[in-house]
Amino acid sequence: MRNSGSILKISFVCILVFSMMSCSIMEQGAGVLSEAGLVKKDDTQSIVKTSKALRKGFGEITEEEEYYIGRAVAAVILSRYPVYENNSLTKYVNTLGSAIIVHSDRPETYAGYHFLILDSDEINAMAAPSGFIFITKGLLKRCRDEEMLAAVLAHEIGHVYAKHGLKSIKKSRLVDTFKLIGQEAVGRYGPQELAQLTGIFEEVLGDVVDTLVERGYDRKYEYEADRLSVHYTVKTGYNPGGLSDFLGVMAAEAGGDSTGGWFKTHPSAKDRLKSVEKEILSITDIPARHAARTNRFKRAVKGIK
Amino acid sequence: MKRRNRFIVLAGALFCVFVMLLLAETYVIKVQSTHLKKEPKFFAQTVAVLKNGDRVEKIGAETGWLKVRTMNNLIGWIHPSAVRTIKINLLAMNQPVKSQTSADEIALAGKGFNKQVEESFKARNKEISFVWVDRMLKIKVSTNEILAFLKKGKLGEYGGAK
């Protein structure tokens, strides 16, 4: 009798420890026991319900949620900028982007990476969460070769990998969302919850769009994306000098007529240039430039107006 | 007494299930779909296409790739960015939440910001069109196109001087 009491206590402690370790394991375990007829279905749900802790920060936004945020952010950007419709150029940019993606730290996102050119003379590039990447015609015109364009795309891919867009969401919005979701047992919402969740969704989009289009990322995130760009381009086989060249063009144009887009949302190109050159010096095996790339770049952008 | 015995059996069974799952190192596919590759590289032959929510069991690892067994007993390689772990990492217990298994991808699948929320957002913001977003998603680049691009551009292993 005494023994069975101790076993009972030990068993309890074991369950508690394991349930604290992982809610998903708890759910699986309860599910298996329910199937085996050891626990009633109602009890299973209750075990799962109590074991499920609320999510806390941006790091716990699921891949699917990131995709829906990214889609809507992309839609808002596209409501502000018209699309530059040039199928062969769009295909070229997507192929170049894909070549870098397979050499990046995050080659897979929920629905993959996709690139679109915006019909604007403003110099700008933006990455919505989950891999919706935009570059303006104005930026394309400033690139002299494939190395420069590769560096810009790799910088944006770096933002997606490091989830910089999601990091711009105010924590209070996530807390509200997770609280609301935590109370729901299924993925289908009633009118009241849906209205509440849509309201928070709009605020989340506001945070991300404001960062991408108006305020810009935190300086440290731009430096991080530059560092990632250097490494992704080198891994793909590009000369990392493409980023220095691009920042050189931006530094030369700073203070001139161009004030919007890139200039509004990015830290000084001159400062970034110094940090990029330092990063390049740390690389021992630097790929050489090749005329074949410059030639195809010139063919692709020929006729751009 | 009878009730207590039943509870002991139940607790013991739960404990066994936890240990089994702990040892299994199961992953779940978190992207819409991913290719199970014959070798640990992107340009390797595809063994099967795995879908969101499919579970795989880790049986090995190599620089940046996971060797897995699918529920249909197919063996191949996948990139870690396509999966979420549902294994308990005992060694990471003292590390920040970020490195731990936290959000449960299975329990949360379809919850939170989902298609229903997007539809509701669209109804409230009619001036925002998703037409180009959907067109954008249709732009696909095949593995062969990427390979040809690298080759023609003398990139990576197709490049010459360093």
Interface residues (C-beta under 8 A of the other chain):
Chain A: S4 I7 L8 S11 F12 C14 I15 F18 M21 S22 C23 S24 I25 E27 Q28 G29 A30 V32 L33 A36 L38 V39 V48 K52 R55 K56 G57 G59 E60 I61 T62 E63 E64 E65 Y68 I69 R71 A72 A74 A75 V76 L78 S79 V83 T90 K91 N94 T95 L96 S98 A99 V102 H103 D105 R106 P107 E108 T109 Y110 A111 G112 H114 F115 L116 F132 E146 T177 F178 I181 E184 V186 G187 R188 Y189 L194 A195 L197 T198 F201 E202 V204 K235 T236 G237 Y238 D285 I286 P287 A288 H290 A292 R293 R296
Chain B: R4 N5 F7 I8 V9 L10 A11 G12 A13 L14 F15 V17 F18 L21 L22 K30 V31 Q32 T34 F42 N52 H79 S81 A82 R84 I86 I88 L90 M93 V97 K98 T101 S102 A103 D104 E105 I106 A107 L108 A109 G110 K111 G112 F113 N114 K115 Q116 V117 E118 S120 F121 R124 N125 E127 I128 S129 F130 W132 V133 M136 L137 I139 V141 E145 I146 F149 L150 K152 G153 K154 L155 G156 E157 Y158 G159 G160 A161 K162
